[in-house]
Amino acid sequence: MPGGSAAAVAVVSGGGTGIGRATAAALAADGMDVVILGRRAEVLRTAAKGINQYRPAGSGELSWVRADVSDPAETIQAAEVIRERHPVIDVVVNNAGGSVRSGAGLGELATAWLEAYRRNVISAVLLTSALLPLVRRAGRPSRRRSRR
Ligand SMILES: NC(=O)c1ccc[n+]([C@@H]2O[C@H](COP(=O)([O-])OP(=O)(O)OC[C@H]3O[C@@H](n4cnc5c(N)ncnc54)[C@H](OP(=O)(O)O)[C@@H]3O)[C@@H](O)[C@H]2O)c1
């Protein structure tokens, strides 16, 4: 049931592999419901299956949404899918990204740096902005009080 769980909720971009996958698994093991994002559905499906299979009893559930978070339309769509599952979000981990190889020329260097900026910075700005309304709701005074 959307929003039916009392568990805190985390969204981890790039959560299908590497650091993001390890972060998502640790948050789920801590009892949070976690949504991982990435561009490859099969990678996400495999990661979710692996984490859910071995999570301890009472730990949070992990689900996935396929999205390119450097693309505004896909990020908006992903945020809508997440909102349907979890109307309130407690943590956003902007982990998606990666390095970009460059050729020798200055033109190639400029292209590579622009791509690196899009991959690592714009993606974080888009996902944070798209999810912000849900995160703000988590910061309502009543919930803040209950955490003290
Ligand atoms: N490992 C290091 O030493 C190191 C050092 C400094 C910084 N970092 C940063 O830490 C983060 C994780 O690194 P990692 O080593 O774990 O690398 P990784 O395994 O390649 O993780 C990157 C993840 O981000 C996803 N991703 C990339 N672009 C995306 C996009 N536009 N939309 C959605 N998902 C996207 C990838 O999945 P898809 O390809 O399926 O989308 C992948 O799951 C990266 O941002 C990296 O730049 C790593």
PDBQT file of the ligand as one rigid body, heavy atoms in Angstrom, charges set to zero:
ROOT
HETATM    1  N1  LIG A 201      34.787   4.522  -7.116  1.00  0.00    +0.000 N 
HETATM    2  C1  LIG A 201      35.510   5.598  -6.851  1.00  0.00    +0.000 C 
HETATM    3  O1  LIG A 201      36.712   5.539  -6.515  1.00  0.00    +0.000 OA
HETATM    4  C2  LIG A 201      34.883   6.974  -6.898  1.00  0.00    +0.000 A 
HETATM    5  C3  LIG A 201      35.647   8.088  -6.589  1.00  0.00    +0.000 A 
HETATM    6  C4  LIG A 201      35.059   9.358  -6.610  1.00  0.00    +0.000 A 
HETATM    7  C5  LIG A 201      33.727   9.500  -6.954  1.00  0.00    +0.000 A 
HETATM    8  N2  LIG A 201      33.013   8.389  -7.269  1.00  0.00    +0.000 N 
HETATM    9  C6  LIG A 201      31.616   8.589  -7.609  1.00  0.00    +0.000 C 
HETATM   10  O2  LIG A 201      30.797   7.715  -6.832  1.00  0.00    +0.000 OA
HETATM   11  C7  LIG A 201      29.660   7.313  -7.609  1.00  0.00    +0.000 C 
HETATM   12  C8  LIG A 201      29.570   5.795  -7.626  1.00  0.00    +0.000 C 
HETATM   13  O3  LIG A 201      30.745   5.266  -8.184  1.00  0.00    +0.000 OA
HETATM   14  P1  LIG A 201      30.995   3.727  -8.363  1.00  0.00    +0.000 P 
HETATM   15  O4  LIG A 201      32.449   3.519  -8.275  1.00  0.00    +0.000 OA
HETATM   16  O5  LIG A 201      30.099   2.927  -7.486  1.00  0.00    +0.000 OA
HETATM   17  O6  LIG A 201      30.627   3.563  -9.904  1.00  0.00    +0.000 OA
HETATM   18  P2  LIG A 201      29.499   2.740 -10.682  1.00  0.00    +0.000 P 
HETATM   19  O7  LIG A 201      29.398   1.334 -10.188  1.00  0.00    +0.000 OA
HETATM   20  O8  LIG A 201      29.757   2.945 -12.146  1.00  0.00    +0.000 OA
HETATM   21  O9  LIG A 201      28.160   3.490 -10.248  1.00  0.00    +0.000 OA
HETATM   22  C9  LIG A 201      27.560   4.477 -10.970  1.00  0.00    +0.000 C 
HETATM   23  C10 LIG A 201      26.076   4.144 -10.975  1.00  0.00    +0.000 C 
HETATM   24  O10 LIG A 201      25.376   5.289 -11.439  1.00  0.00    +0.000 OA
HETATM   25  C11 LIG A 201      24.421   4.873 -12.398  1.00  0.00    +0.000 C 
HETATM   26  N3  LIG A 201      24.254   5.999 -13.287  1.00  0.00    +0.000 N 
HETATM   27  C12 LIG A 201      25.186   6.650 -13.997  1.00  0.00    +0.000 A 
HETATM   28  N4  LIG A 201      24.658   7.650 -14.689  1.00  0.00    +0.000 NA
HETATM   29  C13 LIG A 201      23.336   7.632 -14.396  1.00  0.00    +0.000 A 
HETATM   30  C14 LIG A 201      22.237   8.418 -14.817  1.00  0.00    +0.000 A 
HETATM   31  N5  LIG A 201      22.382   9.430 -15.686  1.00  0.00    +0.000 N 
HETATM   32  N6  LIG A 201      21.014   8.122 -14.341  1.00  0.00    +0.000 NA
HETATM   33  C15 LIG A 201      20.833   7.114 -13.469  1.00  0.00    +0.000 A 
HETATM   34  N7  LIG A 201      21.831   6.333 -13.039  1.00  0.00    +0.000 NA
HETATM   35  C16 LIG A 201      23.069   6.586 -13.504  1.00  0.00    +0.000 A 
HETATM   36  C17 LIG A 201      25.023   3.636 -13.071  1.00  0.00    +0.000 C 
HETATM   37  O11 LIG A 201      24.027   2.754 -13.546  1.00  0.00    +0.000 OA
HETATM   38  P3  LIG A 201      23.527   2.801 -15.086  1.00  0.00    +0.000 P 
HETATM   39  O12 LIG A 201      24.752   2.831 -15.930  1.00  0.00    +0.000 OA
HETATM   40  O13 LIG A 201      22.718   1.557 -15.227  1.00  0.00    +0.000 OA
HETATM   41  O14 LIG A 201      22.702   4.027 -15.198  1.00  0.00    +0.000 OA
HETATM   42  C18 LIG A 201      25.729   2.990 -11.878  1.00  0.00    +0.000 C 
HETATM   43  O15 LIG A 201      24.849   2.107 -11.206  1.00  0.00    +0.000 OA
HETATM   44  C19 LIG A 201      29.842   7.936  -8.996  1.00  0.00    +0.000 C 
HETATM   45  O16 LIG A 201      29.087   9.140  -9.062  1.00  0.00    +0.000 OA
HETATM   46  C20 LIG A 201      31.325   8.232  -9.062  1.00  0.00    +0.000 C 
HETATM   47  O17 LIG A 201      31.594   9.315  -9.917  1.00  0.00    +0.000 OA
HETATM   48  C21 LIG A 201      33.549   7.140  -7.263  1.00  0.00    +0.000 A 
ENDROOT
TORSDOF 0
